[in-house]
Amino acid sequence: MGALGRPDQAEANSKAAVRLPNAAHFALATLVSVLGARRKTDKASRAIRELHRQKPEYTLGFAHEELEHHANRGFVGDYLDGLE
């Protein structure tokens, strides 16, 4: 998952996006997905707690609905796998 096969860059970019003052919940969800895909479970757990603080209704089902319009189904599958 992430950054066209560059997981280090995907993680760094996701962390930078989360730090932006106007970051939406999607930035945190992406960080969770990247960390999950990389099996960094402790860091992913912390990011999940922050995501749920910001958007309590966020679930895997919510993410699926949010991404159902996305044309790249492979990306969506990888993203959801990382969230799981």
N, C-alpha and C positions, 0 to 999 in steps of 0.2 A: 504494500500500500504506500502510496505517497510519492510525490515529487519524481514521478517517472523512474522508479527504481532507486531513488536516492533517499533512503529512510532518514539518514542524519539531517539532510537538508529539510525534509518534510517536518521533522520534529522541531528543528530550529525555527522554521517559518511559522509553524503553529504556535510556538511559544511567543514569538514576536507579535503575532496577530492578537493573542489573548491580552497582551500588555497595552494595546491601543486603547485610548480613553473611550472610544465609541464602539468597542468590540461587542458584537452581538453574541447570542448563545451559540451560534454556529461555529465561532472560533474555538470555544471551549469543547464543543462536541468533536470538532476535527482533531483537537489535541488529544482527547480521550481515545479517539479511533486510532490515531498514529501510535500512541503509547500502548494501547491494547494490542495492536498488530505486532509491536516490537516486544511484547511480553514484559513490559515494564509495569507490572501490576501495582506496585506501591504508588508510583507516580500517577498512574491512571486512576487509582482509587481517590487520590487527593483531587485530581481534576474532575472526577465525577461528583464529588461532594460540592465543589464550587459550581459546577454546571447545575446541579439540583438546587443549590441556593439561589442561583440566578433564574432558573426556569424549572420550578418544581415538577411540572407536568411532563418533563422530557423523559421519554422511554424509547426503547428500540422501535416500538410501533410508531411513535411520533416521528422518529427519524426516517422510518420507511415512507411514511406519508409525505414528509417534507422533501424527500428525494425522488418521489415517484415520477416527477417530470423530467428528471435528468436522462439525457440520451445515452450516456455511457453506462450501460448496465453492469459492466465488469467493475467499473469504479464504485458504483453503488454497492455491489456485493462485497467488495473488499472493505469499503467504509463501514458497512453494517457488521461485517465480521470483526473488525477492529473494535467496534463499540460493544459487541457481545462479550 
